[in-house]
Every structure is written in structure tokens, then in C-alpha cells.
Amino acid sequence: MTPIRTTALATLLVLWPLAVAAFSQEEMTEDERKILYALETTEITLDVVETPIEDVFDYLRQAAGINIVLDPSVLQDVDPARRRCTISLRRLPAIQALRLLLDLHGLSAAVKNGVLFIAAKDSLDPVTYTRSYDIRDILFEIRDFPGPDISLADANAQGNNLGAVIFEPPPDRQPPVTGDEIVDIVRENTSPESWIEGKTALSIVSGHLVVRQTREVHREVQKLLAMLRAHK
């Protein structure tokens, strides 16, 4: 990507992280919608000291009325100091409490078969799917620009001396981004660490951006493409 292009996109990408929203309800499975709704609408108060983490998640399960399964490896492989929880929360949505607990104890969560499954961070294989995005409206196909038009000047106009007059073509507008640039922008600005060879994919095919990624990253891609369209 040229320095000029990078500069032109700098302002857009500085604000990019603020534009990424949670994925829409329409893109969730029925199980995911039910569990998310329960966690968002349940308010909890939690005040524990050196309490086994499994007991804390059991309380969350009962309070939100959802099924939670803790991977046995969490109790076997995780540092013993991280298997106990000390935290004090007052009237907080269960979804926020869950995020805090996951972050504090190095855990991650995913919905599987109607159950919120909790395991060590990065141990859950992300679920990916492929989607094609039509980006022909923002693509710029590389083309040959005409060089200067060199013509012989009229002899009389040149004082009977033959000479060459150079007619420069009118300057073109800054073109939209190219396909290669879009691939670079997407890869660098949508959870860069998530693009793992063999598990995810990103390419341009016949004016379409073909992406294999997790649902969350697909949402980031959609937001980023919308911003590129708005600023082209």
C-alpha cells in the first residue's frame, strides 16, 4: 500500500475500533439468543472471597437460569491460584459479570448444544463460516494511464521551427482502493491475531471479498466495508 493511500485512510482507521458493535440477534442461533437474553436481563450481586470458581459459575447458572458446563481441564490444568475467586459486584447484569470472571481467570466461553461451555482461553476452537461480500462498487481495477501526448507543433506557431508540444492529460481523481489494498486493510483492522492460516481465509474473487472467519470477525468486516463505502 502506498504512503499516500495509507495517509488517506488514517483518519478512518483511527476511529475504526469504536465502530465495531456486537453481532446482531438475527445472526445468532436460537440457543445463543436465549442464553444471551438471560444473561443480559438478569441482575446479580456477587460477593465472594477465595471461593472455588466452579461454585461461582454454579451461582451464575442458577441466577440466570441457564445451563453452564465447566470444562474439567479448568480444574486440572489451570494454576490453582486462579481456580479461586475473590470479587465483589453489586447489581450488575450477568453478562458483564461473566465477562469479568472470564477475563480474571483466563477463560473463554462458547454456546454448544444449548449449553454455555466454559474452558481455558484459546482452548475452544472458533466456529468459522464462509461468506462472500460484493465489493465491486469500491474496487478499482488497475488500468494503464495514458502518458503525455506529444504532437508536432504547427510550423508557423513555432516560428518555422519544428518542435514538440506536450499535452498533459487532465489529472484523475484519487481512485477507490484496489482489491489488494482491501485485503490488507481487512486483515490488519479486523482482529489481526485471528487470521490463522488453514483456519481462516481472505481473498478477492470476481469482485467479491470471500471471507472465512468467526461470526464476530464477520461483523467487523461488515462494519469496515461500510466505512470504506462511506469514505470512498
Secondary structure, 3 states (H helix, E strand, C coil): CCHHHHHHHHHHHHCHHHHCCCCCHHHCCHHHHHHHHHHHHCEEEEEEEEEEHHHHHHHHHHHHCCCEEECHHHHHHCCHHHHEEEEEEEEEEHHHHHHHHHHHCCEEEEEECCEEEEEECCCCCCCEEEEEEECCCCCCCCCCCCCCEEEECCCCCCCCCCCEEEECCCCCCCCCCCHHHHHHHHHHHCCHHHCCECCEEEEEECCEEEEEEEHHHHHHHHHHHHHHHHCC
